[in-house]
Amino acid sequence: MEPSAPATPTTTVLVADDVEANVELLRDQLAPIGCSILHATDGPAALAMAAHQRPDLCILDISMPAGDLGVSDREAGFEVCRRLKRDPRTARIPVIFVSALNEAGDRIKAIESGGDDFLLKPHNRHVLGARVRSLLKLKGATDALEESLRRLREMQRERDDLTRMVVHDLKTPLTSMLATLEMLRDGDFGPLADRAARALSDVEGKAEDLLGLIHNLLDVTRAEQKPLVLAPEPIAPAAFLAELQYDWALRFRQEQTATAIEVADDAPVFSADKALLKRVFSNLIQNAITHSPMPVRLTLAARRDGTGILFTVADDGPGIPAEYQETIFAQFTQLSVPNAPRVFSSGLGLAFCRVAMESHGGRISVRSEGQGSTFSLWLPVGAAA
């Protein structure tokens, strides 16, 4: 028995058929389930009406006047369906073919053109009603999902905008704090006792780490919107690693970190953005020092690898479990490392490393088997600006 209550009070169905009797029959059959009919007598009119009226469902005859669609009247319904599914405005409108043509090829063409259902004339009104209700329910669920996704993306954009604004505003007071700390350390406000000088250096180092995190967040967010802009320059591997070791010398002494540099004779001079690359290595060094329960030994190495140069940053810390060796390069990743002093958090540091390496046309990976971790960084000899 046909249900008396309409499925949707404002449901509109576009019927494209050049035979008035067929349209009236569909009108009578669909009225009990709450459908109002829009009528088009040819292919171009059906497309125009679908684009402007946005019906909830389309019922197409296969044979109708094709007008300027560039196909025969015998193929007009298929061409209308293809164009409906290509147009973003109408792509999600369900399409039912209702035709007297009963060849297997017609059914196949209906499916290939994007049709959602196919009924033969004369059709049973109960079957038609069931098919229409089913497709309308599916369309409603799809539309609701699309709207939820749109709202979620909008919320993400607002969150990202707020994050960028807050993080950017944090840079100004932090930069001023660092300048004041540097003046204190240099004795501009009077001499400091050794203990005070050591404490001040430690505070300054932590503030530099915080500034690095802010830069990482800004760069990763920026890179999601457009590629990083590089300022490449020729870099000699041995000099680069020695400069890194010098920059970190105070922190290495504070953390009792032993370091070694191994540069192969065939390690080539390469082109890269030196400032970005130093931040990549600094993130890896920072992670190695911070997340080990005892002083670590770091080995920084470089050698030629094919058409590029391969750097490695190896430590003898607690290592990284195999199941996390891919996910640590995602943003805000946290994982538990055996024997580590606390939960390991790659935060944005390793995400920034991945973005910076890929911006150079390179790659980064990690290998860890029980004890210790080795990060490998491959870069082409020449980097694009």
Secondary structure, 3 states (H helix, E strand, C coil): CCCCCCCCCCEEEEEECCCHHHHHHHHHHHHHHCEEEEEECCHHHHHHHHHHHCCCEEEECCCCCCCCCCCCHHHHHHHHHHHHHHCCCCCCCCEEEEECCCCHHHHHHHHHCCCCEEEECCCCHHHHHHHHHHHHHHHHHHHHHHHHHHHHHHHHHHHHHHHHHHHHHHHHHHHHHHHHHHHHHCCCCCCCCHHHHHHHHHHHHHHHHHHHHHHHHHHHHHHHHCCCCCCCEEECHHHHHHHHHHHCHHHHHHHCCEEEEEECCCCCCEEECHHHHHHHHHHHHHHHHHCCCCCCEEEEEEEEECCEEEEEEEECCCCCCHHHCCHHHCCCEEECCCCCCCCEEEECHHHHHHHHHHHCCCEEEEECCCCCEEEEEEEECCCCC
